[in-house]
Amino acid sequence: MERTYSSEPLERFTYHPQCDGTAVVYLHENIEKNVADAPEGEDREFWTADEAMTRTTLPFEDVEANFDALWVKAEKEATPFEERLSSVEELIDATMAVVLGEE
């Protein structure tokens, strides 16, 4: 997940169909409208949001209904493999401790 900035209002998601039948989807959470002080004295509006990107085979119409699941998928995809592996190892260690009666 990254923070994104735009001079145009941000939608909850943008959908970009690809030739292979998938779509690249940019997901936006915590969308906020802001005002920047411009040097010439005219305030400028801009928008910020948390942004995550993923690929999906879902049609446009199904993205909103599956937004939360797509967000989790995008966060997982953005997490480095070593970090994901470490989390799995911690879960295995905790499970084995329960199985062996160590916790």
LOVEX-384673 format. One record per residue: residue number from 1; residue in three letters; x, z, y negated of N, C-alpha, C in turn. Coordinates in nm, 4 decimals, padded with zeros to 6 digits. Example, Ala and Ser with C-alpha at 12.3 -4.5 7.8 and 13.67 -1.06 7.14 Angstrom:
LOVEX-384673
  pos  code      n_c1      n_c3      n_c2     ca_c1     ca_c3     ca_c2      c_c1      c_c3      c_c2
    1   ALA   01.3190   00.7800   00.5690   01.2300   00.7800   00.4500   01.3200   00.7800   00.3300
    2   SER   01.2850   00.7080   00.2250   01.3670   00.7140   00.1060   01.2900   00.7870  -00.0030
END
This chain:
LOVEX-384673
  pos  code      n_c1      n_c3      n_c2     ca_c1     ca_c3     ca_c2      c_c1      c_c3      c_c2
    1   MET   00.0838   00.0000   00.1166   00.0000   00.0000   00.0000   00.0893   00.0000  -00.1243
    2   GLU   00.0472  -00.0757  -00.2227   00.1178  -00.0838  -00.3493   00.0178  -00.0674  -00.4631
    3   ARG   00.0687  -00.0379  -00.5789  -00.0142  -00.0314  -00.6986  -00.0102  -00.1700  -00.7621
    4   THR  -00.1254  -00.2238  -00.7992  -00.1308  -00.3561  -00.8605  -00.1903  -00.3454  -01.0007
    5   TYR  -00.1534  -00.4401  -01.0842  -00.1984  -00.4444  -01.2235  -00.2505  -00.5839  -01.2529
    6   SER  -00.3565  -00.5914  -01.3326  -00.4153  -00.7208  -01.3620  -00.4741  -00.7219  -01.5028
    7   SER  -00.4629  -00.8360  -01.5694  -00.5270  -00.8516  -01.6996  -00.6736  -00.8908  -01.6836
    8   GLU  -00.7128  -00.9229  -01.5608  -00.8511  -00.9581  -01.5278  -00.9115  -00.8475  -01.4426
    9   PRO  -01.0441  -00.8270  -01.4507  -01.1068  -00.7259  -01.3644  -01.0783  -00.7534  -01.2173
   10   LEU  -01.0515  -00.6478  -01.1415  -01.0216  -00.6595  -00.9991  -01.1489  -00.6421  -00.9166
   11   GLU  -01.1615  -00.7237  -00.8150  -01.2711  -00.7113  -00.7194  -01.2273  -00.6157  -00.6092
   12   ARG  -01.3233  -00.5672  -00.5311  -01.2898  -00.4770  -00.4205  -01.1975  -00.5456  -00.3200
   13   PHE  -01.2144  -00.6767  -00.3016  -01.1230  -00.7536  -00.2175  -01.1249  -00.8987  -00.2612
   14   THR  -01.0152  -00.9691  -00.2295  -01.0120  -01.1141  -00.2449  -00.9821  -01.1733  -00.1077
   15   TYR  -01.0407  -01.2873  -00.0821  -01.0387  -01.3497   00.0504  -00.9805  -01.4896   00.0372
   16   HIS  -00.8731  -01.5170   00.1132  -00.8042  -01.6446   00.1041  -00.7960  -01.7103   00.2424
   17   PRO  -00.8907  -01.8026   00.2735  -00.8897  -01.8689   00.4042  -00.7612  -01.9488   00.4254
   18   GLN  -00.7138  -01.9513   00.5497  -00.5935  -02.0240   00.5870  -00.6309  -02.1368   00.6833
   19   CYS  -00.5425  -02.2321   00.6989  -00.5685  -02.3486   00.7854  -00.5827  -02.3114   00.9334
   20   ASP  -00.5255  -02.1979   00.9735  -00.5277  -02.1593   01.1151  -00.6529  -02.0800   01.1543
   21   GLY  -00.7494  -02.0687   01.0650  -00.8729  -01.9967   01.0963  -00.8703  -01.8501   01.0576
   22   THR  -00.7554  -01.8016   01.0127  -00.7471  -01.6634   00.9652  -00.7690  -01.6626   00.8146
   23   ALA  -00.7691  -01.5445   00.7587  -00.7769  -01.5295   00.6132  -00.6823  -01.4177   00.5715
   24   VAL  -00.6177  -01.4363   00.4581  -00.5389  -01.3300   00.3974  -00.6342  -01.2567   00.3032
   25   VAL  -00.6410  -01.1253   00.3210  -00.7335  -01.0444   00.2423  -00.6539  -00.9397   00.1650
   26   TYR  -00.6738  -00.9373   00.0335  -00.6157  -00.8332  -00.0506  -00.7260  -00.7326  -00.0783
   27   LEU  -00.7027  -00.6088  -00.0371  -00.8010  -00.5018  -00.0503  -00.7629  -00.4134  -00.1678
   28   HIS  -00.8619  -00.3698  -00.2461  -00.8359  -00.2862  -00.3632  -00.9204  -00.1593  -00.3588
   29   GLU  -00.8534  -00.0459  -00.3746  -00.9206   00.0840  -00.3857  -00.8768   00.1490  -00.5157
   30   ASN  -00.9558   00.2449  -00.5618  -00.9248   00.3203  -00.6837  -00.9036   00.2272  -00.8028
   31   ILE  -00.9954   00.1332  -00.8190  -00.9876   00.0389  -00.9307  -01.0192   00.1133  -01.0601
   32   GLU  -00.9305   00.0976  -01.1576  -00.9491   00.1637  -01.2865  -00.9267   00.0656  -01.4002
   33   LYS  -01.0090   00.0785  -01.5034  -00.9911   00.0004  -01.6254  -00.9080   00.0841  -01.7211
   34   ASN  -00.8067   00.0227  -01.7808  -00.7167   00.0922  -01.8715  -00.7047   00.0146  -02.0024
   35   VAL  -00.6471   00.0799  -02.1013  -00.6222   00.0155  -02.2301  -00.4767   00.0394  -02.2675
   36   ALA  -00.4082  -00.0690  -02.3014  -00.2677  -00.0599  -02.3419  -00.2589  -00.0824  -02.4925
   37   ASP  -00.1740  -00.0067  -02.5556  -00.1492  -00.0263  -02.6981  -00.0594  -00.1476  -02.7164
   38   ALA  -00.1070  -00.2454  -02.7881  -00.0278  -00.3650  -02.8147   00.0489  -00.3461  -02.9457
   39   PRO   00.1680  -00.4025  -02.9552   00.2485  -00.3859  -03.0764   00.1782  -00.4358  -03.2022
   40   GLU   00.0961  -00.5377  -03.1888   00.0283  -00.5919  -03.3060  -00.0981  -00.5140  -03.3411
   41   GLY  -00.1185  -00.4016  -03.2729  -00.2300  -00.3137  -03.3060  -00.3595  -00.3423  -03.2332
   42   GLU  -00.3648  -00.4492  -03.1569  -00.4856  -00.4804  -03.0815  -00.4717  -00.4253  -02.9408
   43   ASP  -00.5591  -00.3341  -02.9046  -00.5541  -00.2775  -02.7700  -00.5873  -00.3854  -02.6671
   44   ARG  -00.5180  -00.3797  -02.5542  -00.5383  -00.4761  -02.4465  -00.5914  -00.4038  -02.3240
   45   GLU  -00.6986  -00.4579  -02.2670  -00.7528  -00.4009  -02.1440  -00.6744  -00.4544  -02.0244
   46   PHE  -00.6568  -00.3680  -01.9246  -00.6000  -00.4113  -01.7983  -00.6565  -00.3230  -01.6882
   47   TRP  -00.6435  -00.3688  -01.5652  -00.6981  -00.2983  -01.4512  -00.5857  -00.2643  -01.3543
   48   THR  -00.6001  -00.1495  -01.2895  -00.5043  -00.1078  -01.1876  -00.5813  -00.0730  -01.0610
   49   ALA  -00.5124  -00.0806  -00.9491  -00.5751  -00.0448  -00.8206  -00.4668  -00.0258  -00.7162
   50   ASP  -00.5006   00.0486  -00.6114  -00.4178   00.0526  -00.4923  -00.4510  -00.0748  -00.4157
   51   GLU  -00.3488  -00.1447  -00.3698  -00.3704  -00.2732  -00.3028  -00.3015  -00.2748  -00.1670
   52   ALA  -00.3731  -00.3276  -00.0686  -00.3180  -00.3485   00.0647  -00.3558  -00.4902   00.1062
   53   MET  -00.2703  -00.5514   00.1875  -00.2929  -00.6888   00.2309  -00.2895  -00.6955   00.3826
   54   THR  -00.3798  -00.7757   00.4389  -00.3812  -00.7967   00.5828  -00.4334  -00.9365   00.6127
   55   ARG  -00.4150  -00.9789   00.7361  -00.4750  -01.1042   00.7861  -00.5890  -01.0664   00.8795
   56   THR  -00.6919  -01.1490   00.8806  -00.8061  -01.1223   00.9664  -00.8718  -01.2531   01.0083
   57   THR  -00.9479  -01.2457   01.1165  -01.0302  -01.3591   01.1580  -01.1755  -01.3376   01.1161
   58   LEU  -01.2031  -01.2245   01.0521  -01.3397  -01.1972   01.0069  -01.3813  -01.2958   00.8989
   59   PRO  -01.5076  -01.3377   00.9005  -01.5557  -01.4218   00.7902  -01.5725  -01.3363   00.6640
   60   PHE  -01.5769  -01.4008   00.5507  -01.5905  -01.3343   00.4211  -01.7033  -01.2311   00.4226
   61   GLU  -01.8161  -01.2688   00.4803  -01.9361  -01.1844   00.4782  -01.9152  -01.0508   00.5505
   62   ASP  -01.8213  -01.0443   00.6437  -01.7994  -00.9222   00.7218  -01.6904  -00.8314   00.6661
   63   VAL  -01.6179  -00.8775   00.5661  -01.5068  -00.7974   00.5138  -01.5568  -00.6692   00.4478
   64   GLU  -01.6606  -00.6761   00.3668  -01.7106  -00.5557   00.2990  -01.7552  -00.4503   00.3994
   65   ALA  -01.8261  -00.4914   00.5032  -01.8743  -00.3963   00.6038  -01.7597  -00.3336   00.6822
   66   ASN  -01.6464  -00.4019   00.6894  -01.5304  -00.3542   00.7657  -01.4134  -00.3147   00.6752
   67   PHE  -01.4429  -00.2897   00.5477  -01.3380  -00.2616   00.4497  -01.2487  -00.1459   00.4926
   68   ASP  -01.3074  -00.0344   00.5332  -01.2272   00.0832   00.5692  -01.1361   00.0552   00.6886
   69   ALA  -01.1880  -00.0134   00.7898  -01.1065  -00.0458   00.9070  -00.9940  -00.1421   00.8691
   70   LEU  -01.0228  -00.2381   00.7826  -00.9196  -00.3311   00.7374  -00.8136  -00.2587   00.6545
   71   TRP  -00.8547  -00.1596   00.5751  -00.7591  -00.0827   00.4957  -00.6621  -00.0072   00.5882
   72   VAL  -00.7164   00.0580   00.6902  -00.6320   00.1309   00.7859  -00.5372   00.0334   00.8558
   73   LYS  -00.5888  -00.0824   00.8958  -00.5054  -00.1845   00.9603  -00.3925  -00.2289   00.8673
   74   ALA  -00.4243  -00.2529   00.7411  -00.3236  -00.2971   00.6437  -00.2181  -00.1897   00.6208
   75   GLU  -00.2597  -00.0639   00.6137  -00.1633   00.0450   00.5965  -00.0699   00.0539   00.7170
   76   LYS  -00.1272   00.0382   00.8366  -00.0450   00.0430   00.9582   00.0549  -00.0712   00.9587
   77   GLU   00.0096  -00.1894   00.9234   00.0989  -00.3053   00.9221   00.2114  -00.2891   00.8202
   78   ALA   00.1856  -00.2171   00.7127   00.2861  -00.1979   00.6082   00.3847  -00.0862   00.6417
   79   THR   00.3511  -00.0036   00.7410   00.4390   00.1062   00.7809   00.5511   00.0516   00.8688
   80   PRO   00.6762   00.0830   00.8361   00.7876   00.0334   00.9175   00.7738   00.0744   01.0640
   81   PHE   00.8197  -00.0122   01.1535   00.8085   00.0107   01.2970   00.8688   00.1448   01.3375
   82   GLU   00.9857   00.1788   01.2841   01.0526   00.3033   01.3211   00.9660   00.4245   01.2878
   83   GLU   00.8970   00.4183   01.1747   00.8103   00.5293   01.1352   00.6893   00.5394   01.2282
   84   ARG   00.6326   00.4242   01.2656   00.5193   00.4253   01.3588   00.5628   00.4777   01.4941
   85   LEU   00.6799   00.4363   01.5411   00.7322   00.4825   01.6694   00.7549   00.6332   01.6676
   86   SER   00.8075   00.6840   01.5580   00.8307   00.8269   01.5443   00.6989   00.9050   01.5552
   87   SER   00.5936   00.8529   01.4944   00.4626   00.9176   01.5023   00.4110   00.9215   01.6454
   88   VAL   00.4298   00.8119   01.7182   00.3872   00.8065   01.8586   00.4662   00.9076   01.9415
   89   GLU   00.5955   00.9160   01.9173   00.6786   01.0123   01.9907   00.6329   01.1557   01.9628
   90   GLU   00.5971   01.1861   01.8391   00.5473   01.3195   01.8053   00.4171   01.3492   01.8788
   91   LEU   00.3291   01.2502   01.8872   00.2033   01.2688   01.9602   00.2288   01.2922   02.1090
   92   ILE   00.3216   01.2167   02.1661   00.3553   01.2356   02.3076   00.4122   01.3748   02.3301
   93   ASP   00.5043   01.4187   02.2433   00.5626   01.5527   02.2559   00.4558   01.6608   02.2478
   94   ALA   00.3624   01.6468   02.1535   00.2558   01.7458   02.1383   00.1641   01.7463   02.2603
   95   THR   00.1334   01.6280   02.3123   00.0484   01.6176   02.4320   00.1169   01.6811   02.5521
   96   MET   00.2440   01.6528   02.5697   00.3182   01.7098   02.6834   00.3276   01.8631   02.6707
   97   ALA   00.3413   01.9148   02.5505   00.3464   02.0604   02.5307   00.2149   02.1240   02.5738
   98   VAL   00.1028   02.0580   02.5440  -00.0286   02.1096   02.5852  -00.0416   02.1023   02.7370
   99   VAL  -00.0047   01.9885   02.7953  -00.0142   01.9687   02.9406   00.0705   02.0723   03.0144
  100   LEU   00.1873   02.1022   02.9642   00.2782   02.1972   03.0292   00.2498   02.3406   02.9912
  101   GLY   00.1484   02.3632   02.9082   00.1108   02.4996   02.8696   00.2093   02.5638   02.7727
  102   GLU   00.2849   02.4830   02.7008   00.3817   02.5364   02.6061   00.3182   02.5636   02.4697
  103   GLU   00.1949   02.5239   02.4520   00.1247   02.5507   02.3254  -00.0153   02.5963   02.3527
END
